[in-house]
Amino acid sequence: MARMGGPLSVERVVGDVVDIFTPSVEMNVTYDSNKQVSNGIMLKPLNTVSKPRVEVGGSDMRASYTLIMTDPDAPNPSDPSLREHLHWIVTDIPGTTDASFGREIVGYESPNPVIGIHRYAFVLFKQRGRQTVTATPSSRDLFNTRRFSEENGLGLPVAAVYFNAQKEAFPRRRAT
């Protein structure tokens, strides 16, 4: 497979969240609303309230994976001073299954952008063995995917995808 460039590089997911990598595993992310995540798609926060189904491909059923969902634009894309905000971590996902078979070490937090358009990245790492990720991050804010990968010996990602979301505008009620 080719080195990951394209939309992940153009939109700076490669750069802000991860280093350039070569995808080697298929990953499909789908929300309840049957909205499949593809790079750059715009999803309404209302459609992302429930955790998505994340299917991990590959041919090795003995392999284990770690999934990270993060927002590199928190609290504001113009001033991402909380970069990155962690939304979810699932470890020990068996190959050829989905994230529900893994071990959730940080519970899912649905996207809730306040200002601007935020990127939400799903990054998948192949573990070197079962239960290699042991430390739970102390905070969701100021999370660093690269540092977490390094501390847990995960190496470069094997797959990634992102979507965009912004605060939904609700119609104002007229005073009667």
N, C-alpha and C positions, 0 to 999 in steps of 0.2 A: 504494500500500500504506500501511497505517497505521503510525504511529510505533511502535517496538518498546517494548512495555510487558509486561504479562502476566507469565508465569513468570520471564522474565529479570530483570524489575524486582523482582518479589516476592522472589526468591531472591538479589537483589543482585548478579547478574552485571553488569547495568547498574548502575553505581555503583562496584563494587569493581574491575571489569576495564575496562569501556568506558563511554562516555557514551551517552545515549539516541540512537537512530538509527532510520532508516526502512529496513526490509529491502527489498531490490530484486532479490535473486538467490536462487534456490532452492539449498539445500545439503543433501545427504543424507549422513549418516555411518553406516556399518555395520561392525560387527566381524565377524570370521570365524565367530563362533557364530551368525550371522544375527541379531544383536541390533542393531536400528536405534536410534540415539540419538535420543531425544526429550527435551524439557525436563523434568528432574526424575526421569527413569527411574533406577532403581538397578541398576547393573551390578557383578558380582563382578570383582575385579581379575584373577582367573584367566581371565575372558572378554575381557580387554583387553591380553593379553600381546603379541599381534601388532598392528602398526599397522593402523588401520581403512582401509576404502575410503571416500574422501571425494569424492563426485560434486558438481561445480559446474554449476549450470544456467545460465540466461541465454540470450539469443538472439545474442549477439555472440561469434563464434568468434575474433575478433581481440583480444578483451580478455584481460588477464592478471590473475591473482589471487594473493594471499598468504594462506596459512592459518597460524594460530597456535593451538596447544593449550597451555593453561595451567591451573595449580591455584592459585586465590587463597587457599586455606586451609592452606598449608604453614607449619609442620609440624603445626599443630594449629588447628582451626577456632576455638577459644576464644582462641588467641594466634597469629595468622598472621604471625609475625615474619619469615618468609621470603617473604611475599607479593610477588610471584607466583612460583611455581616453574614454569619453562618446560619443557614436555614435547616440543614439536615445532614446527618452522617449515619450511614449504614455500613457495617463491616461484615466480613465472613459470608458474603453472598456467593453461593455455589454457582459455578459456571453453568450456562444453559438454563438458568432459572430466572427468577425476578427478585427484587429487593425484599419482598415479603418473607423470603426464606433466610434473610440475613439477620444480623444482630444490630438493632437500632441503638446507637450510643448517644446520639443527640436527636431528640424528637423533632418531627416535622413542624416547621413554622411557616405558615402560608405567606406569600408575598403581600406586602402592604406599603407600596411606595407612597410617599407623602408629596414629594416634589420631583418633577421631571420624569423622564423615561429611564427605567432601571433595567439592567441586564441581570438575568438569573441563570447561572451556569450550573450544569450537572457535569461533574468530572468523575470519571471512573478509573480506578487504579487496580492493577493486578497485584495481589499480595504474594509474598514469598512463601507463605504457608498459612495455616488456619490460626486464628486469634493472634495475629501479629500486631494489631492495633490495640493498644492497652490504655492509653491515656485519653481521658475525656477533656476537651478544651475547657478552660476556666470561664470563658466568656464567648458569647456569640459575636460581639463587636470586636473589631481589630483582629479577626481571625486571619490566618495566612495559610492558604492551601499549600504553597511550596514548602513552608516550614513544617506543616503537619506531615506532609509526604516524607520529608527528610527525617524528621524525628521518628517516624514509624517504618522507615526503610521501604517505602512504596515505590520510589523511583518516579519516572515520568508517567503521565496518564496513558491509558490505552484507548480511551474514547472520551469525547466531550460534546455537549450540545448546549445551546443557550436559547432563551426566549426573552422578549421585552415585555414590560408591563408599566403602566402608569396609573396614577390615581384616577378612579372613575369619577366622572362628573355626574352628579345626581341632579335631576331637575329640581329647581326651587319650587316650593309650594307657595301658591298665591294666598295672601291674606284675604279672608272673606269677611 
